[in-house]
Amino acid sequence: MSSTITRLITADELIAMPDDGYRYELVKGELIRMSPTGQKHGSITVNLTAPLASYVKENRLGKVYAAETGFKLQSNPDTVRAPDIAFVNRGRLELTGETEGYWVGAPDLAVEVTSPSDRVSQVEKKVIQWLESGARLVWVVSSKLHTVTVYRSLTEITVLTEKDMLGGGDVLPGFQIPVAEIFAE
């Protein structure tokens, strides 16, 4: 019986990798290739990103980041995750300033838009990592079910349907969007 030893990758090596058309995440030093998303996923993501980014900018709450933005959640071995949408509040940005590499720590809000190929267990692992790394709010947007699952913690979970309003609570005070708008064609 033979075994293969795979060299672990660091966050610095990940950010220096040449663009090959894929997105990558790093989980405990192991490189995870993310396939490009489909049209429906992209449309849903923009339907939420645009009003969220406008609201955050208009109210000077912080910054909204796109899917390519990595957040370093763990070191030695490194874990770098990139949610579909992220928000970091102004206070944290002012303390840290702009960084060249990955933001160290979780965003205040991490949004994962599921694709048909996503396994529930993979999405749950990401939610756990976001929350354990300091995210105050995680939204999982199901493209299949047209629901948004809101995680404030691993025990405070709410599932919203297209009849409901999605709100930002104390993380994004005053932000609201009808869930149906997120899935509008």
Phi, psi and omega per residue, in radians:
M1 nan 2.308 3.127
S2 -1.984 2.733 3.090
S3 -2.240 2.614 3.116
T4 -1.853 2.293 3.097
I5 -1.755 2.138 3.126
T6 -1.807 2.268 3.132
R7 -1.287 2.341 3.102
L8 -1.309 2.536 -3.129
I9 -1.777 2.545 3.082
T10 -1.719 2.884 3.087
A11 -1.068 -0.669 3.113
D12 -1.108 -0.685 3.094
E13 -1.195 -0.655 3.136
L14 -1.094 -0.816 -3.096
I15 -1.203 -0.392 -3.135
A16 -1.556 -0.088 -3.116
M17 -1.130 2.479 3.096
P18 -1.210 2.651 3.139
D19 -1.259 2.087 3.108
D20 -2.028 0.262 3.110
G21 1.597 -0.061 3.122
Y22 -1.987 2.770 2.959
R23 -1.725 2.592 3.103
Y24 -2.235 2.609 2.924
E25 -2.140 2.834 -3.126
L26 -2.154 2.139 -3.136
V27 -2.136 1.910 -3.108
K28 0.869 0.782 3.080
G29 1.480 -0.134 -3.134
E30 -1.685 2.264 -3.117
L31 -1.326 2.224 3.127
I32 -2.042 2.037 3.139
R33 -1.459 2.296 3.138
M34 -1.865 2.115 3.114
S35 -1.175 2.638 3.040
P36 -1.017 2.560 -3.101
T37 -1.427 2.861 3.112
G38 -1.501 3.083 -3.073
Q39 -1.059 -0.779 -3.102
K40 -1.094 -0.779 3.120
H41 -1.016 -0.813 -3.133
G42 -1.101 -0.713 3.136
S43 -1.131 -0.795 3.118
I44 -1.070 -0.768 -3.126
T45 -1.067 -0.772 3.129
V46 -1.180 -0.658 3.133
N47 -1.052 -0.475 3.085
L48 -1.653 -0.677 -3.099
T49 -1.095 -0.796 -3.047
A50 -1.041 -0.944 3.136
P51 -1.173 -0.590 3.119
L52 -1.131 -0.837 -3.127
A53 -1.111 -0.720 3.112
S54 -1.078 -0.790 -3.123
Y55 -1.105 -0.790 -3.119
V56 -1.104 -0.767 -3.130
K57 -1.167 -0.816 -3.128
E58 -1.035 -0.629 -3.099
N59 -1.737 0.112 3.101
R60 0.864 0.847 -3.095
L61 -1.546 -0.322 -3.066
G62 2.643 -2.415 -3.137
K63 -2.396 2.551 3.021
V64 -1.847 2.399 -3.104
Y65 -2.079 2.579 -3.136
A66 -1.426 3.028 -3.030
A67 -1.025 -0.448 -3.100
E68 -1.363 -0.092 -3.053
T69 -1.435 2.113 -3.123
G70 -1.630 2.556 3.087
F71 -2.183 2.137 -3.120
K72 -1.461 1.944 -3.038
L73 -1.694 -0.352 -3.064
Q74 -2.696 2.634 3.096
S75 -2.138 2.635 3.023
N76 0.916 1.207 0.049
P77 -1.458 2.707 -3.040
D78 -1.358 2.516 2.985
T79 -2.208 2.169 3.086
V80 -2.217 2.093 3.106
R81 -2.009 2.687 3.120
A82 -2.331 1.775 3.119
P83 -1.235 2.896 3.112
D84 -1.175 -0.584 3.056
I85 -2.487 2.481 3.081
A86 -2.405 2.636 3.064
F87 -2.311 2.326 3.027
V88 -2.154 2.265 -3.067
N89 -1.261 2.734 -3.050
R90 -1.008 -0.717 -3.136
G91 -1.031 -0.764 3.119
R92 -1.187 -0.668 3.109
L93 -1.099 -0.726 3.141
E94 -1.153 -0.617 3.102
L95 -1.196 -0.700 -3.034
T96 -1.628 -0.651 -3.041
G97 1.349 3.122 3.121
E98 -1.257 2.461 3.097
T99 -2.043 2.627 3.107
E100 -1.349 -0.659 -3.089
G101 -1.689 -2.498 -3.134
Y102 -1.410 2.593 3.008
W103 -1.147 2.309 3.119
V104 -1.552 2.035 -3.091
G105 1.873 3.091 -3.110
A106 -1.511 2.707 2.975
P107 -1.243 2.919 3.066
D108 -1.192 -0.643 3.067
L109 -2.213 2.258 3.003
A110 -2.067 2.290 3.126
V111 -2.049 2.193 3.061
E112 -1.974 2.123 3.034
V113 -1.745 2.077 -3.063
T114 -1.360 2.596 3.043
S115 -1.922 2.792 3.127
P116 -0.979 -0.493 -3.109
S117 -1.450 -0.190 -3.127
D118 -1.201 2.343 3.034
R119 -1.584 2.481 -3.120
V120 -0.949 -0.735 -3.106
S121 -1.087 -0.628 3.111
Q122 -1.157 -0.764 -3.135
V123 -1.140 -0.745 3.120
E124 -1.062 -0.694 3.108
K125 -1.086 -0.700 3.107
K126 -1.130 -0.777 3.132
V127 -1.004 -0.818 3.128
I128 -1.045 -0.793 3.135
Q129 -1.080 -0.765 3.125
W130 -1.033 -0.884 -3.089
L131 -1.148 -0.767 -3.137
E132 -1.168 -0.396 3.139
S133 -1.597 -0.003 3.024
G134 1.997 0.003 3.062
A135 -1.064 2.394 -3.139
R136 -1.584 -0.295 -3.086
L137 -2.695 2.362 3.052
V138 -2.274 2.272 3.045
W139 -1.958 2.218 3.023
V140 -1.914 1.985 -3.087
V141 -1.720 2.016 -3.106
S142 -1.614 1.922 3.121
S143 -1.187 -0.439 -3.129
K144 -1.408 -0.821 -3.052
L145 -1.594 -0.206 -3.062
H146 1.003 0.824 3.090
T147 -2.226 2.817 2.987
V148 -2.198 2.129 3.078
T149 -1.707 2.149 -3.084
V150 -1.802 2.111 3.110
Y151 -1.935 2.063 2.984
R152 -1.711 -0.396 3.062
S153 -2.832 -3.096 3.113
L154 -1.316 -0.162 3.118
T155 -2.020 -0.291 3.127
E156 -1.828 1.613 -3.000
I157 -2.248 2.321 3.118
T158 -2.271 2.359 3.077
V159 -1.850 2.161 3.137
L160 -1.878 2.480 3.097
T161 -1.880 -3.124 -3.122
E162 -1.129 -0.201 3.095
K163 -1.498 -0.151 -3.012
D164 -1.783 2.941 3.022
M165 -1.853 2.382 3.048
L166 -1.677 2.194 3.141
G167 -2.099 2.759 -3.107
G168 -1.565 -0.079 3.119
G169 0.945 -2.493 -3.123
D170 -1.400 -0.147 3.093
V171 -1.398 -0.705 3.107
L172 -2.291 1.271 -3.037
P173 -0.939 2.231 3.075
G174 1.527 -0.255 -3.139
F175 -1.267 2.290 3.052
Q176 -2.571 2.526 3.053
I177 -2.584 2.381 3.038
P178 -1.110 2.313 3.137
V179 -0.979 -0.642 -3.135
A180 -1.012 -0.590 3.138
E181 -1.149 -0.516 -3.138
I182 -1.138 -0.563 -3.067
F183 -1.795 0.085 -3.105
A184 -1.112 2.459 3.130
E185 -1.276 nan nan
